[in-house]
Amino acid sequence: MINARTDVGFGNTLFIRGDGPGLNWEKGARLDCIASDHWKIELEAGSRPVVFKLLINDEQWNSGPDYTADVSSTVTVHPEF
């Protein structure tokens, strides 16, 4: 599971793009909004780490390098835009 702790503003949605189970770099997958500053997504099981970035409304990329996570664990990131 990937948790993202960030407030993207009222009416906006957080998406994830990357390389891993169920992900690609062309179109994002929507994260579930848990609270105004907490988003999450559960990815399919895989045998290799996931490389990803987060986007507001599947358009505005988070700043900084790509994230890497093991899909068998829970990861929390704090993206900046």
N, C-alpha and C positions, 0 to 999 in steps of 0.2 A: 504494500500500500504506500502511496505517496501522499503526504500531507503538505500543503502549501499554506504558509501563514503570511497573508498579505491582504490589504484592503484595496480592491480594484475599483472602488466607487460604485454607488448605487446604479443599478441597471446594466452593469457590465458583467461579463462571465469570463472565467479563467479556462484556458485550454492547454493541452500538452501536445507537443510534437516530438518525435524522436525515432530512435532505432531500438526496437525491442518488441516483445509480444503485443500485438494490437496497435502498434504505433508506426507512424511514418513521418517524414519531413514535409510532406505536401499538404496534408490536411490534419487539423488538430482533433483530439478527442476532448469532450467537455468534462471538466471536473465537477463534482457535486459540491454545492455550497452548504457548509455546515453552520457557519456563522459569518458575520460581515467580514471577518479577517481569517477565515479558516475554510479551506477547500481540500477535497480529497478525491482520489481515484484508486480503484483496485485494478491492477493489471493482471492479465493472464499469466500463469506460471511459465517460466522459461529457464533455460540452463545457463544463460549468460547475462551479464549486467545490462541494464537499460541506460542509454544515453539520451538525455532529453533537455528541452527548454520549455518554458511556459510562455503563454501569450494572452494578452487581454483581448477578448472578442476574436480570437484566432487571427489577429492582425499585428499587434504590438508586442515584439519579442522582449523577454526580460534581458536586462543588461548582464554583462559578465560571461564567463565561460559556460559551456554545457555542464549539466549535472550528470553524475553517474550514480546508479543505485542498483543494489541487488534486489530483484523482485521478490525474493523469499523473506525479506525483512520490511519493517516499516521505516520509512525515511521522512523526515520533516525538513523542508527547505523554506527559506525566507527570501523570495525573489524581490528584486528592485526593478522598476521600470523607468 
